Amino acid sequence: MNFCGFSFDSETRGQVSRLAQSGRLPHAVIIESKSEEQAKNLAALLSAYAVCESEDKPCGVCRQCKNALSNAHPDIKKLEPDKKSKSGIYSIEQIRDLAVDAQVRPNDADAKVYIFEEADKRFPEVQQNAFLKLLEEPPQRIYFLLLVKSAKALLPTIRSRCTVIRTGGEEAISGEAVQSAKEIITGILSPREYELMLAMRALTDKTQQAGILLAVKNHLRDALVTLSGGDANSDKELARKLASKLTRKKIIEMIELTDSCDYKLRQNSNINLLTTWLCGEYRRILWQR
Ligand SMILES: [Zn+2]
């Protein structure tokens, strides 16, 4: 998969590569990101993918890709909020016009892409319901990309018809954090509790905390992927070990636990109490029946 010079976190790269391997882009994608820039980059990449005329999409060099990546493609449209609206929302007329426009053949490529930036702010419920009709019966070769800070701001009926990709916003993971996360995972699987306690001490380094927890989650997600017969993104060996000792349910529980620890750290919880608690919880999940 060619990322056309954009840099994404390993999770995003994995998810996009899997979409590319499946050979087709879903007709509606929600891009969830705390970083607007990352969301826009991913939208540009997926748009290039949709219009690219090469076998190996997105090639980044064909005319379609070049136009897409320089925001100058006639078939890639950004829907701006209605100018008459003071609150910067889409009007119901715009959604109706969109439904008509979506039936018109593309100008240049053999696909059309509609990008909705800040969709969580611009889409009132009535407009979402109008849009839903389009999602339910999408015209051929039409793609919708909805950029949001949180997908929860969209109606469940919209979400259930879209593929959600989360990207960016997280800190880049340092090599040190990756190593510490491996030790934590090894510690979780070890029969000796002190190994896990020892590995957890890396979390006392404030500059590394977020990266370590993110890397731990990536390993756990890799184990899930391995369990469903897929290919792990990072450490295949470690993912296999996790998958051999944990059920799907336990892995999901551990991911949620790691998430809540991340949240508590941001609330400035006492780090020693937190690591002791986390250590106990990982082991409880591991051993429970
Ligand atoms: Zn191309």
Residues whose N, C-alpha, C, O or C-beta is under 5 A from the ligand:
A	BS01	ZN	C52 E53 S54 P58 C59 G60 V61 C62 C65
